[in-house]
């Protein structure tokens, strides 16, 4: 019967199985019901209904597949980035990379899929990610597949020369990890990096006092939680003051001195930041601009980092800050504020609060750094 051939052909198409995929329990129940209805329609030779049910089944399977992919992306990192990681480790790439505005501290692993040491490290890194996600939400763990062509410039920029390589990213700046590839030392290191966040750029934990603007103020608010340590890279000028005291007229001069010595307000627009200057050039510029007598060595100083950092301590911003100032100032605790201090390699000297104009503050810093001869009479204790 020639008229039966189309029905036979359609029946064969309806009986063809659909590729299986993972589905939720609710989807599975719906899928079973649709499948049963389709089979009954075929038995009843209601091929149009069977065809409609087949399309509905395919649609349901497609939605289940999309949910599965979405779940994989949400646990395995950014949808923008290729990578093998999941389980709390975010796959990173140039389009999804922590910049200077990132609030989290990131612990980033650079790897290649063919690297045996990378595969050995993977479960430990995932375990660390899971633990820190619960205990320390301020730390994120990410991974970059350097075998992916779009990531290779990023890996080169981060000076990755072997696998695996690890580093911390703090407000867009990288700090390499050279420790053991084990859970405990990795955890201790990244927790230490997170705890130290803000000692160079200031901290939301420290009262801002008169230096409230991160766009205009280059002076860093300091407190007990964020205080220059013995191993600090830079020396510091620090002003101890009272926000509600008789003298706060030093704010603009202190900010100018901080900029002169090589710092910028942390959130200043990049287009407005000062042009990077070598330290020797900066000293020569300050000598000419402020008419100072600077004693430069035959060569150097080298590098383009700041000559010194500048911090401010608000002693009347809270009772806790009053106690901190009293302890830190020692024998000078009862002296009239403001006072200025010099902090270098954990050693502190406290001085009278006169000479708080920009020129005097710059001269004071260069004296302490040894580029200008110190006055014979010193008022430090």
C-alpha positions, 0 to 999 in steps of 0.5 A, a space after each residue: 500500500 503506497 499510502 502507508 509508506 509516509 506513515 512508516 517513515 514518520 514512525 521510524 523518525 519518531 522512534 529515534 532516541 534523543 541524545 541523553 543529557 543530565 536533568 533535574 528530578 523535576 525535569 526527569 518527571 516531566 520527561 518520563 510523562 512526555 515519553 509515555 504520552 508519545 509512545 501511546 500516541 504512536 500506538 494510537 497512530 496519532 503521528 501528528 501528536 507524537 511529532 509534537 510531543 517529540 519536539 516538546 521532549 527535545 525542547 525540555 532536554 535542551 533547557 536541561 542542557 543549558 542549566 547544566 552548562 550555566 551551573 558549570 560556569 557559575 562554579 567554575 569561574 567567569 563565563 568569559 574565560 576558558 579553563 579547566 577549574 571549578 569548585 570555587 576557583 575562578 577561571 581568569 583571563 585578560 577580559 576578567 582580571 582583578 584591577 586596581 579597584 578590586 576589593 578582594 585579594 586574589 591568589 592566582 595560579 598560572 598553569 598549562 593542561 599538560 603540566 604534571 605538577 599543575 595537575 598534582 596541585 589542582 586538588 589542593 588549590 580547590 580545597 583552599 578555595 572552598 575553605 577560604 570561600 567560607 572563612 575569608 570572603 575577602 580572598 578569591 582564588 583564580 586560575 589562568 590557562 597559559 596554553 590558551 592563546 588569548 591568555 599568553 600575553 597576560 601570562 607573559 606580562 605577569 612574568 610566568 616562566 614556568 608552571 605552575 606559578 602563583 601570585 597574589 593580586 592586591 588592588 591590581 598589583 602582583 606579589 609572587 608566591 615562592 613557597 611550598 605547593 601545599 595547603 597549609 603554607 599557601 593558606 598562611 601566605 595568602 592570609 598574611 597578604 590579605 592582612 597586610 592589605 592597605 599598609 601602602 595605600 591606606 585602609 578603610 579601617 583607619 579613620 580618615 580624619 582631615 584626609 577624607 578624599 582618595 581622589 585629592 589626598 595623597 596622605 595615607 590615613 594610618 592606625 594600629 591596624 595599618 602601620 609601617 613595619 620594620 620591613 617596610 620598603 619606604 621611610 615615612 613622614 607621619 603627622 599626629 593631629 586632632 581633627 577638631 584641634 586648633 590646627 588643621 591648616 597643614 592639610 594642603 601642604 602635607 598633600 603637596 609634600 606627599 606628591 612631591 616625594 612621589 605619591 599620588 592620591 589612590 583614586 586619582 584619575 590616571 590622566 591626572 597622575 604625575 609623570 613617573 620620575 626617577 628618584 635622582 631626577 625627582 631630587 634634582 627637581 625638588 632642589 631647583 623648585 624649593 631652592 634647596 642644597 641637595 647633596 647628590 651621590 655621583 650615581 643614583 639613587 636609582 629606581 622611580 619609586 617614592 622617596 618617602 611615604 606620608 601618613 596622617 594619624 587622627 588622634 581624636 577620631 575615636 577613643 581607640 585612636 586616642 589610646 593609639 596616639 598615647 602609646 605611639 608618642 610615648 614621652 611626647 603624648 602630652 605635647 600639643 598636637 600636631 607633631 610630626 614623626 619620622 619612621 624608618 625600618 621600625 625606628 620612630 623619631 618624634 619632632 615638634 609640629 612646626 614647619 608643616 608647609 610643603 617646602 619645610 616637610 620636603 626639606 625635613 624628609 630629605 634631611 632624614 634621608 641624608 640628601 640634605 645636611 641636618 640642622 645642628 639642633 634637633 628637637 627629637 626625643 
